[in-house]
Amino acid sequence: MITLQNITKTFKVSKRQAGFANAFKALFSREYELIHALHNVSFTVNDGEMVGYIGPNGAGKSTTIKIMCGILTPDDGDCSINGRTPWRQRIAHVRDIGVVFGQRSQLWWDVPVIDSFELIRDIYKTPQTVYSKNLKELTEILELGEILKTPARSLSLGQRMRCEIVASLLHNPKILFLDEPTIGLDAVSKIAVRQFIKQLNVERKTTVILTTHDMQDIEALTERIILIGRGQVLLDGSLAELKSRANTDGDNAEEAVAALYKELKI
């Protein structure tokens, strides 16, 4: 189970005007701005649940994911995942989670994908039997085939994202964090990834937290939505409740979300 209680995170960011003179001045006297990424964020996700975590750019989605992964430490609040605090018990925690960041890669750029997979196997100390079984199953489902022999730098974005998903699942994680997993994918690849994630949740009971701007991903995969804006949870309910709250005509989820963003001024 995932439980967040009053999580708060603030970043201190340096600011300066353009130009050499301002750059020289900043060497001795810097101006800073406080960015309140998260403010009293609280929610609970049950085992085996799939949740869509949505919000506009800069709302705090990725910051929340990084805190739940143990990458960031919050300024205040508590986070418990399977009885552990992610940033305090990180080694034990990461054995139970898989993470896919659409803008970041965990594959080594200049080596064949299969070499990256084997290195990940060693990092997680995954038994060979478990690794071989998962690799065979995931490779067939996501149709990787000869792609495994190709260096990551030579892959298309869609091919790389499918490999990223496999890399995150080789050690049988209980929880999967997906941050923009279908970004840049073509229609066929998106459908394949969605079907795979749904199958993973049904067959392995894997808990999935999905952040995305693609509402088709949300409609296809999740029944529960957590809407965040200005670093605060603004709505926690079903997609139907979101559409009702937006008070728009029709069932178009993207229009409903856009209307709600406008109403809430986020």
C-alpha positions in Angstrom: 0.0 0.0 0.0 1.1 3.6 -0.8 0.3 6.3 1.7 1.3 10.0 1.5 0.5 12.4 4.3 1.0 16.1 4.0 4.0 15.9 1.7 5.6 19.3 1.1 8.6 20.0 -1.2 10.2 23.4 -2.0 13.1 24.1 -4.4 15.5 27.0 -4.2 16.2 28.2 -7.7 18.8 30.9 -8.7 17.6 33.7 -11.0 19.5 36.3 -13.0 19.0 38.6 -16.0 20.7 37.9 -19.4 24.0 39.4 -20.2 27.7 39.2 -19.2 27.5 41.9 -16.6 24.7 40.1 -14.8 26.5 36.8 -15.1 29.6 38.3 -13.4 27.5 39.9 -10.7 25.9 36.6 -10.0 29.3 35.1 -9.1 29.3 37.2 -6.0 25.6 37.9 -5.2 22.9 35.6 -6.4 19.1 36.0 -6.3 17.0 33.1 -5.4 13.3 32.2 -5.8 11.5 29.6 -3.8 9.4 27.2 -5.9 6.7 25.4 -3.9 6.4 22.1 -5.9 4.2 20.3 -3.4 2.1 21.5 -0.5 0.4 19.1 1.9 -0.1 16.3 -0.8 -2.0 13.4 0.7 -3.5 10.2 -0.9 -3.6 6.5 -0.5 -3.2 3.8 -3.2 -4.2 0.2 -2.5 -2.4 -2.9 -3.7 -3.2 -3.8 -7.3 -4.8 -0.4 -8.0 -4.2 1.6 -11.2 -4.3 5.3 -10.7 -4.0 8.2 -13.2 -2.0 11.1 -11.6 -2.7 14.1 -13.8 -2.1 17.8 -13.9 -0.6 20.6 -16.1 3.1 21.1 -16.6 4.8 22.1 -13.4 1.9 20.9 -11.2 4.2 18.6 -9.1 3.6 15.2 -10.7 7.2 14.2 -11.4 8.3 15.5 -8.0 5.7 13.3 -6.3 6.9 10.3 -8.3 10.5 11.0 -7.4 9.7 11.2 -3.7 7.8 7.9 -3.9 10.8 6.4 -5.6 13.2 7.7 -2.9 15.1 10.0 -5.4 14.0 13.1 -3.5 13.4 13.8 0.2 10.4 16.0 1.1 10.7 19.0 3.4 7.9 17.7 5.5 5.3 15.0 5.6 5.3 11.2 5.6 5.4 8.6 2.8 5.0 4.9 3.5 5.2 2.3 0.7 4.9 -1.3 1.7 5.8 -0.3 5.2 9.0 1.5 4.2 10.0 5.1 3.9 11.5 5.4 0.4 14.3 7.9 1.0 15.4 6.2 4.3 15.3 2.5 3.2 16.0 3.1 -0.5 18.0 -0.2 -1.3 15.2 -2.4 0.1 12.5 -0.1 -1.4 13.8 -0.1 -5.0 13.7 -3.9 -5.1 9.9 -3.6 -5.0 9.4 -0.9 -7.6 9.9 -0.3 -11.3 10.1 3.2 -12.8 9.8 4.5 -16.4 10.5 8.1 -17.0 9.6 9.1 -20.5 12.2 11.8 -20.6 15.0 9.7 -19.0 16.6 6.4 -20.0 18.0 3.6 -17.8 19.6 1.9 -20.8 23.3 2.4 -21.6 23.5 4.4 -24.8 26.3 2.7 -26.7 25.7 -1.0 -25.9 23.1 -3.5 -27.1 19.9 -3.4 -25.1 20.4 -7.0 -23.9 23.7 -5.9 -22.2 21.8 -3.2 -20.4 19.2 -5.8 -19.3 21.9 -8.2 -18.0 23.5 -5.3 -16.0 20.1 -4.4 -14.5 19.7 -8.1 -13.6 23.0 -8.0 -11.7 22.2 -4.6 -10.0 18.9 -6.1 -8.6 20.5 -9.5 -8.0 17.6 -11.1 -9.8 17.8 -14.9 -9.9 18.7 -16.2 -13.4 15.6 -18.3 -13.7 13.3 -15.3 -12.8 15.3 -13.1 -15.2 15.1 -15.5 -18.1 11.4 -16.2 -17.6 10.6 -12.5 -17.5 12.8 -11.6 -20.4 11.3 -14.2 -22.7 7.7 -13.3 -21.7 8.2 -9.5 -21.9 10.2 -9.7 -25.2 7.4 -11.7 -26.8 4.6 -9.5 -25.6 6.2 -6.2 -26.6 7.7 -7.7 -29.8 11.3 -6.7 -29.2 13.1 -9.6 -31.1 16.2 -8.3 -32.9 15.9 -5.0 -31.1 17.7 -6.5 -28.1 20.9 -6.7 -30.2 20.7 -3.0 -31.1 22.5 -0.2 -29.2 20.0 2.1 -27.4 21.3 5.1 -29.4 20.1 3.4 -32.7 16.5 2.8 -31.5 13.5 4.8 -32.4 11.7 6.5 -29.5 8.9 3.9 -29.6 11.4 1.0 -29.6 13.3 2.5 -26.7 10.2 3.1 -24.6 9.2 -0.5 -25.0 12.7 -1.5 -23.9 12.5 0.9 -20.9 9.3 -0.8 -19.8 10.9 -4.3 -20.0 13.9 -3.0 -18.1 11.7 -1.8 -15.3 9.9 -5.2 -14.9 12.7 -7.7 -15.1 13.0 -8.0 -11.3 9.2 -8.5 -10.7 8.4 -5.2 -9.0 5.2 -4.9 -7.0 4.7 -1.3 -7.9 5.2 0.4 -11.3 5.6 4.1 -11.7 5.0 5.4 -15.2 5.9 9.0 -15.9 4.8 9.8 -19.5 5.5 6.3 -20.8 3.8 6.8 -24.2 5.4 10.2 -25.0 6.3 10.3 -28.7 4.9 6.9 -29.5 2.9 6.2 -32.7 -0.7 5.0 -32.4 0.2 1.3 -32.8 2.9 1.4 -30.2 0.6 3.3 -27.8 -2.1 0.6 -28.1 0.5 -2.2 -27.5 1.9 -0.5 -24.4 -1.6 0.2 -23.0 -2.7 -3.4 -23.5 0.5 -4.7 -21.9 0.1 -2.4 -18.8 -3.5 -3.6 -18.4 -2.4 -7.2 -18.8 0.3 -6.7 -16.2 -2.1 -5.3 -13.7 -4.6 -8.1 -14.2 -2.3 -11.0 -14.2 0.4 -10.0 -11.7 -1.7 -7.6 -9.6 1.0 -4.9 -10.1 0.1 -1.5 -8.6 0.4 1.1 -11.3 0.7 4.9 -10.9 0.5 6.6 -14.3 1.3 10.3 -15.0 0.5 11.5 -18.5 -1.0 14.3 -20.5 -2.6 11.8 -22.9 -6.2 11.3 -21.7 -6.6 8.3 -24.0 -4.0 6.6 -21.7 -6.1 7.5 -18.7 -9.4 6.4 -20.2 -7.9 3.1 -21.4 -6.1 2.1 -18.2 -7.4 3.8 -15.0 -10.7 4.1 -13.1 -9.4 6.5 -10.5 -7.8 9.9 -11.1 -5.9 12.2 -8.8 -5.7 15.7 -10.2 -2.9 17.9 -8.9 -2.4 21.6 -9.5 -0.2 24.3 -7.9 1.3 21.5 -5.9 -2.0 20.5 -4.2 -4.4 17.6 -4.8 -7.5 19.2 -6.2 -9.6 16.1 -7.1 -9.5 12.4 -6.2 -12.1 10.3 -7.8 -13.3 8.7 -11.0 -13.1 10.0 -14.6 -16.8 10.3 -14.6 -16.6 12.6 -11.5 -13.9 14.7 -13.3 -16.2 15.1 -16.3 -19.1 16.0 -14.0 -17.0 18.5 -12.2 -15.9 20.1 -15.4 -19.5 20.5 -16.4 -18.9 20.1 -20.2 -21.1 18.7 -22.9 -20.2 15.2 -24.2 -17.8 12.6 -23.0 -14.5 14.0 -24.3 -12.0 13.6 -21.5 -9.5 16.0 -22.9 -12.1 18.8 -23.2 -13.2 18.0 -19.6 -9.7 18.2 -18.2 -9.0 21.5 -20.1 -12.2 23.0 -18.8 -11.4 22.0 -15.3 -7.9 23.4 -15.5 -9.4 26.7 -16.7 -12.1 26.6 -13.9 -9.4 26.0 -11.2 -7.0 28.4 -12.8 -4.1 26.0 -12.9 
